[in-house]
């Protein structure tokens, strides 16, 4: 297995070639689709670079809010655990269990989770304007 270029580097190289060489030659009716392809490549690159760190952090915060063991599982169990904890958090919010002193902690968790997701999907939205 080669060390370089890795998958993240390959996506950057491909996206750069696509936007610099192919996109200018794309006919106008297909330009929006081509821009979506370039954007998807950039998102995939950021997602690969971040790895599972954002998901692990979300799991850790959720476990803390829900008074669970913060040790995160691996692989698909991590994603399943986050989904399960998010459903549970939503149910507990609806039931009013975070209306009191834990409200600030929930809001901080939601803010951080949103920022982590935007850092992958749309980092320009994080720049104060």
C-alpha positions in Angstrom: 0.0 0.0 0.0 1.3 3.4 -0.9 1.7 6.1 1.8 1.2 8.9 -0.6 -0.9 10.0 -2.2 -3.6 8.8 0.2 -7.3 8.9 -0.6 -7.6 12.5 0.7 -4.7 13.6 -1.5 -6.2 11.8 -4.5 -9.5 13.5 -4.1 -7.8 16.9 -3.9 -5.8 16.2 -7.0 -8.9 15.0 -8.8 -11.0 17.9 -7.7 -8.4 20.4 -8.7 -8.0 18.8 -12.1 -11.8 18.7 -12.5 -12.3 22.4 -11.5 -9.3 23.7 -13.4 -9.4 21.7 -16.6 -12.8 20.1 -17.1 -15.3 22.5 -15.5 -14.4 25.4 -17.8 -15.2 23.2 -20.8 -18.5 22.0 -19.4 -21.5 23.3 -21.4 -23.7 25.8 -19.4 -26.7 23.4 -19.1 -24.4 20.9 -17.2 -22.5 23.5 -15.2 -24.6 23.2 -12.1 -24.3 19.4 -12.1 -20.5 19.7 -12.6 -20.3 22.2 -9.6 -22.2 19.7 -7.5 -19.7 17.0 -8.4 -16.8 19.3 -7.4 -18.5 20.1 -4.2 -19.2 16.5 -3.4 -15.5 15.7 -3.9 -14.5 18.5 -1.5 -17.0 17.2 1.1 -15.7 13.7 0.7 -12.1 14.9 1.1 -12.9 16.8 4.3 -14.8 13.8 5.6 -11.8 11.5 5.0 -9.4 14.0 6.6 -11.5 14.3 9.7 -11.9 10.6 10.1 -14.2 9.5 12.9 -13.1 12.2 15.3 -16.3 14.4 14.9 -18.5 11.3 15.5 -16.4 10.2 18.5 -16.7 13.7 20.0 -20.5 13.7 19.4 -20.8 10.3 21.0 -18.7 11.5 24.0 -20.9 14.6 24.5 -24.1 12.6 24.1 -23.0 10.0 26.6 -22.2 12.8 29.1 -25.6 14.4 28.6 -27.4 11.1 29.0 -25.2 9.9 31.9 -23.9 6.9 29.9 -20.4 5.4 29.6 -18.4 7.8 27.4 -16.2 4.9 25.9 -17.1 5.0 22.2 -17.5 1.8 20.2 -15.7 1.3 16.9 -16.9 1.1 13.3 -20.5 1.0 12.5 -21.4 0.5 16.1 -20.1 4.1 16.7 -22.6 5.5 14.1 -25.4 3.3 15.5 -24.6 4.5 19.0 -24.7 8.2 18.0 -28.0 7.7 16.2 -29.5 5.9 19.2 -28.2 8.6 21.7 -29.6 11.3 19.4 -33.1 9.7 19.4 -32.9 9.3 23.1 -31.8 13.0 23.5 -34.7 14.1 21.3 -37.2 12.1 23.4 -35.8 13.5 26.6 -35.9 17.1 25.3 -39.5 16.6 24.3 -40.2 15.2 27.8 -38.8 18.4 29.3 -35.9 16.7 31.0 -33.4 19.3 29.8 -35.5 22.4 30.6 -33.6 23.2 33.8 -29.9 23.4 34.6 -28.9 21.0 31.8 -30.4 23.2 29.1 -27.1 25.1 28.6 -25.2 21.9 28.2 -27.7 20.6 25.6 -27.4 23.9 23.7 -23.6 23.8 23.8 -23.7 20.2 22.5 -26.1 21.2 19.6 -23.9 24.2 18.7 -20.7 22.1 18.6 -22.3 19.3 16.7 -23.6 21.8 14.1 -20.2 23.4 13.8 -18.5 20.0 13.3 -21.0 19.0 10.6 -20.7 22.4 8.9 -16.9 22.1 8.9 -17.3 19.1 6.7 -20.4 20.0 4.6 -20.1 23.8 4.2 -17.1 25.4 6.0 -17.8 28.8 4.5 -20.9 29.0 6.6 -18.7 29.1 9.7 -16.9 32.2 8.7 -18.4 35.2 10.5 -19.8 37.5 7.9 
